[in-house]
């Protein structure tokens, strides 16, 4: 079954909370000077979902492969 991106966006990604979260993630990337396609991620030591912020003491550059392979709980 094909993925319905239009429905997914309208029911999830366009919600105010998700737009705010996306903005926070983008701000973290800008703070670290990361660019699209550079193979790096902005990793939050204390995740945004658990009350972490975008302060320099809470974010770090990590390789995308490393960040995606971490087992988070």
MDAnalysis code that builds the backbone (N, CA, C; Angstrom):
import MDAnalysis as mda
import numpy as np

u = mda.Universe.empty(219, n_residues=73, atom_resindex=np.repeat(np.arange(73), 3), trajectory=True)
u.add_TopologyAttr("name", ["N", "CA", "C"] * 73)
u.add_TopologyAttr("resid", np.arange(1, 74))
u.add_TopologyAttr("resname", ["UNK", "UNK", "UNK", "UNK", "UNK", "UNK", "UNK", "UNK", "UNK", "UNK", "UNK", "UNK", "UNK", "UNK", "UNK", "UNK", "UNK", "UNK", "UNK", "UNK", "UNK", "UNK", "UNK", "UNK", "UNK", "UNK", "UNK", "UNK", "UNK", "UNK", "UNK", "UNK", "UNK", "UNK", "UNK", "UNK", "UNK", "UNK", "UNK", "UNK", "UNK", "UNK", "UNK", "UNK", "UNK", "UNK", "UNK", "UNK", "UNK", "UNK", "UNK", "UNK", "UNK", "UNK", "UNK", "UNK", "UNK", "UNK", "UNK", "UNK", "UNK", "UNK", "UNK", "UNK", "UNK", "UNK", "UNK", "UNK", "UNK", "UNK", "UNK", "UNK", "UNK"])
u.atoms.positions = np.array([
    [0.837, -1.184, 0.000],
    [0.000, 0.000, 0.000],
    [0.883, 1.248, 0.000],
    [0.576, 2.180, -0.866],
    [1.355, 3.400, -0.987],
    [1.095, 4.336, 0.195],
    [2.117, 5.059, 0.551],
    [2.016, 5.996, 1.661],
    [1.325, 7.273, 1.186],
    [0.328, 7.736, 1.933],
    [-0.420, 8.931, 1.566],
    [0.176, 10.131, 2.314],
    [1.148, 10.783, 1.689],
    [1.861, 11.879, 2.329],
    [0.960, 13.078, 2.602],
    [0.036, 13.343, 1.716],
    [-0.860, 14.488, 1.893],
    [-1.708, 14.307, 3.146],
    [-2.241, 13.114, 3.340],
    [-3.047, 12.831, 4.517],
    [-2.186, 12.866, 5.778],
    [-0.979, 12.290, 5.678],
    [-0.061, 12.279, 6.821],
    [0.272, 13.706, 7.260],
    [0.544, 14.569, 6.293],
    [0.870, 15.950, 6.629],
    [-0.316, 16.652, 7.276],
    [-1.494, 16.489, 6.697],
    [-2.655, 17.201, 7.224],
    [-3.088, 16.690, 8.591],
    [-2.834, 15.411, 8.872],
    [-3.277, 14.865, 10.154],
    [-2.202, 14.884, 11.234],
    [-0.938, 15.131, 10.867],
    [0.116, 15.085, 11.879],
    [1.095, 16.252, 11.769],
    [1.788, 16.361, 10.641],
    [2.870, 17.327, 10.509],
    [2.415, 18.774, 10.486],
    [1.173, 19.025, 10.167],
    [0.708, 20.414, 10.117],
    [0.161, 20.890, 11.460],
    [0.124, 20.016, 12.441],
    [-0.373, 20.403, 13.765],
    [0.595, 21.379, 14.411],
    [0.071, 22.297, 15.209],
    [0.880, 23.348, 15.819],
    [2.059, 22.776, 16.600],
    [1.817, 21.747, 17.410],
    [2.883, 21.170, 18.233],
    [4.011, 20.629, 17.357],
    [3.671, 19.985, 16.255],
    [4.687, 19.421, 15.374],
    [5.458, 20.510, 14.627],
    [4.789, 21.594, 14.263],
    [5.488, 22.713, 13.621],
    [6.476, 23.345, 14.582],
    [6.092, 23.476, 15.848],
    [6.983, 24.036, 16.870],
    [8.186, 23.119, 17.060],
    [7.949, 21.797, 17.148],
    [9.050, 20.850, 17.315],
    [10.007, 20.886, 16.125],
    [9.454, 20.962, 14.909],
    [10.291, 21.030, 13.706],
    [11.137, 22.302, 13.727],
    [10.558, 23.391, 14.169],
    [11.282, 24.652, 14.273],
    [12.438, 24.536, 15.261],
    [12.208, 23.873, 16.379],
    [13.263, 23.682, 17.381],
    [14.399, 22.832, 16.832],
    [14.057, 21.771, 16.095],
    [15.100, 20.919, 15.506],
    [15.925, 21.690, 14.479],
    [15.248, 22.505, 13.660],
    [15.961, 23.310, 12.667],
    [16.861, 24.338, 13.338],
    [16.398, 24.918, 14.436],
    [17.208, 25.894, 15.164],
    [18.475, 25.240, 15.711],
    [18.351, 24.018, 16.208],
    [19.527, 23.296, 16.720],
    [20.534, 23.077, 15.601],
    [20.074, 22.723, 14.404],
    [20.988, 22.532, 13.268],
    [21.695, 23.834, 12.903],
    [20.955, 24.938, 12.922],
    [21.571, 26.237, 12.616],
    [22.595, 26.619, 13.678],
    [22.279, 26.360, 14.951],
    [23.189, 26.688, 16.047],
    [24.530, 25.987, 15.874],
    [24.485, 24.728, 15.419],
    [25.711, 23.950, 15.235],
    [26.358, 24.180, 13.872],
    [25.702, 24.918, 12.997],
    [26.252, 25.186, 11.673],
    [26.164, 24.002, 10.734],
    [25.179, 23.133, 10.932],
    [25.012, 21.956, 10.083],
    [24.224, 22.304, 8.830],
    [24.546, 21.617, 7.746],
    [23.872, 21.830, 6.467],
    [23.237, 20.531, 6.005],
    [22.265, 20.630, 5.104],
    [21.641, 19.436, 4.530],
    [22.680, 18.618, 3.777],
    [22.605, 17.320, 3.948],
    [23.481, 16.435, 3.202],
    [24.895, 16.315, 3.730],
    [25.174, 16.897, 4.893],
    [26.537, 16.828, 5.423],
    [26.802, 15.560, 6.235],
    [25.771, 14.727, 6.404],
    [25.954, 13.469, 7.113],
    [26.005, 13.598, 8.624],
    [25.661, 14.763, 9.142],
    [25.699, 14.996, 10.577],
    [24.303, 15.324, 11.095],
    [24.064, 15.006, 12.360],
    [22.805, 15.336, 13.024],
    [23.091, 16.179, 14.252],
    [22.109, 16.963, 14.653],
    [22.161, 17.669, 15.926],
    [21.508, 16.754, 16.952],
    [22.302, 16.267, 17.893],
    [21.799, 15.351, 18.908],
    [21.572, 16.129, 20.192],
    [20.382, 15.996, 20.749],
    [20.079, 16.637, 22.024],
    [20.419, 15.662, 23.142],
    [21.290, 16.069, 24.054],
    [21.656, 15.202, 25.176],
    [20.412, 14.871, 25.994],
    [19.621, 15.899, 26.314],
    [18.308, 15.692, 26.919],
    [17.294, 16.021, 25.827],
    [16.564, 15.026, 25.331],
    [15.673, 15.231, 24.188],
    [14.642, 16.342, 24.402],
    [14.269, 16.973, 23.309],
    [13.240, 18.011, 23.360],
    [11.953, 17.459, 23.957],
    [11.658, 16.201, 23.644],
    [10.425, 15.579, 24.132],
    [10.418, 15.379, 25.637],
    [11.600, 15.441, 26.254],
    [11.691, 15.275, 27.704],
    [12.082, 16.571, 28.400],
    [11.845, 17.688, 27.708],
    [12.065, 18.999, 28.312],
    [13.410, 19.626, 28.041],
    [14.223, 19.010, 27.197],
    [15.524, 19.582, 26.862],
    [15.357, 20.793, 25.960],
    [16.391, 21.604, 25.899],
    [16.337, 22.811, 25.087],
    [17.384, 22.799, 23.993],
    [17.585, 23.955, 23.368],
    [18.546, 24.098, 22.287],
    [19.801, 24.834, 22.719],
    [20.050, 24.906, 24.014],
    [21.266, 25.559, 24.494],
    [22.495, 24.796, 24.046],
    [23.611, 25.504, 23.903],
    [24.838, 24.865, 23.423],
    [25.276, 23.711, 24.313],
    [24.916, 23.752, 25.592],
    [25.318, 22.673, 26.496],
    [24.466, 21.415, 26.308],
    [23.358, 21.515, 25.575],
    [22.473, 20.364, 25.396],
    [22.528, 19.753, 23.996],
    [23.218, 20.379, 23.048],
    [23.268, 19.821, 21.699],
    [24.704, 19.529, 21.300],
    [24.850, 18.531, 20.444],
    [26.174, 18.149, 19.962],
    [26.044, 17.589, 18.549],
    [27.141, 17.675, 17.782],
    [27.178, 17.104, 16.438],
    [27.520, 15.629, 16.549],
    [26.756, 14.806, 15.864],
    [27.080, 13.384, 15.765],
    [26.816, 12.934, 14.332],
    [27.499, 11.878, 13.930],
    [27.249, 11.340, 12.599],
    [25.831, 10.802, 12.547],
    [25.176, 10.975, 11.415],
    [23.785, 10.546, 11.253],
    [23.633, 9.059, 11.536],
    [24.563, 8.260, 11.045],
    [24.494, 6.812, 11.237],
    [24.525, 6.471, 12.727],
    [25.367, 7.150, 13.477],
    [25.462, 6.920, 14.919],
    [24.181, 7.316, 15.614],
    [23.648, 8.479, 15.268],
    [22.448, 8.982, 15.924],
    [21.240, 8.101, 15.640],
    [21.125, 7.594, 14.422],
    [19.982, 6.767, 14.065],
    [20.082, 5.351, 14.617],
    [21.288, 4.898, 14.925],
    [21.460, 3.530, 15.410],
    [21.362, 3.423, 16.923],
    [21.316, 4.550, 17.624],
    [21.233, 4.517, 19.093],
    [19.895, 3.980, 19.542],
    [19.923, 3.164, 20.570],
    [18.708, 2.589, 21.124],
    [18.202, 3.510, 22.218],
    [17.186, 4.268, 21.921],
    [16.644, 5.240, 22.884],
    [15.446, 4.675, 23.586],
    [15.320, 5.006, 24.855],
    [14.165, 4.546, 25.628],
    [13.439, 5.720, 26.226],
])
